[in-house]
Amino acid sequence: MEQAHSQTDHAQVISCDRSARWQVCHRLQELDICCDCLADGRLRVLANTPVALMQVRSVLQQWSMSRSALVGQLEKCWQCSG
């Protein structure tokens, strides 16, 4: 029981588009990131590592940014690595 309490202490509550929150939550769960949808439309996410935080950021960007903005961001990454 104490472990569940400590996980809740480190959880972050995130606002996201209500129409996408179930898909965002499902994708985070696929990535083994604990999350659940709250009754008020927000997500509660438990990301314990820097990698998990980056994955949360990436998933949220996929649902909040336009396709053209995502393409532009990806092209910047390719330029930096090439």
N, C-alpha and C positions, 0 to 999 in steps of 0.2 A: 504494500500500500504506500509506503514511503517513496518508492521509486516513481510511482504514478504522480505523486505530489511534486517531486523534484522535476519531472518532465513538464508538468503544467507551469512551473515557475519559469522555465526557459522558453516556453512557447511564445510565439509572436502572433498577434492578431492583425490580419491584413485585409484591407478593403479591396475588392475587385468587382468587376462587372457581374451583377447577379446572374445574368444570362450565361456567363461562362464559368461561374464558380465551381459547378459540379465537374466540368471537364478539367479545370485546373486542378482541383482536388484529386481527381482520378489519376491524372498524369503524375502528380507529385507522389501519390501512393505507388504508382508503377516504378518510380525511382527510389522506392523504399524510404520516403520521407513521410513521417507521420503528419497527418493533417485531417481536419474534419470541418464540415460546414456548420456554422452557427446559425441559430434561428433568425438573427438580425441581418443575415446576408453576407457576413464576413467569414474569412477562413482563419482557423487557428492552425498554425504550422510550427512544427518542432524540427528545427534544422540545427544539428549539433556540431557540424563541421564546416570549415570554409567551402569545401566542395558542395555540400548540401545547400549552403547559402547561395552559391553561384547558380546552382540548378534551380532553386526557387526563383531567383531573379530572371533567369532565362525563360522559364515557363511563363511567368507573369508578363514578360515582354512579348512573348509569342501571342498572347491574347490581348494585349493593350496597344501594341504598335501596329501601324499600317504595314501592308506587305512591302510597299516601296521603301519604307524606313528600315525594315528588316533586311531587305536586299542591300541597301546602302551600308548597313552595319556589317554585313557579311563580306561585302566587297572590301571594306576597310581592313578587315581581319586578313583577307587574302593578300592585300598589298603589304601589310606588315610582316607576314610570314614569307613573302617571296622576295 
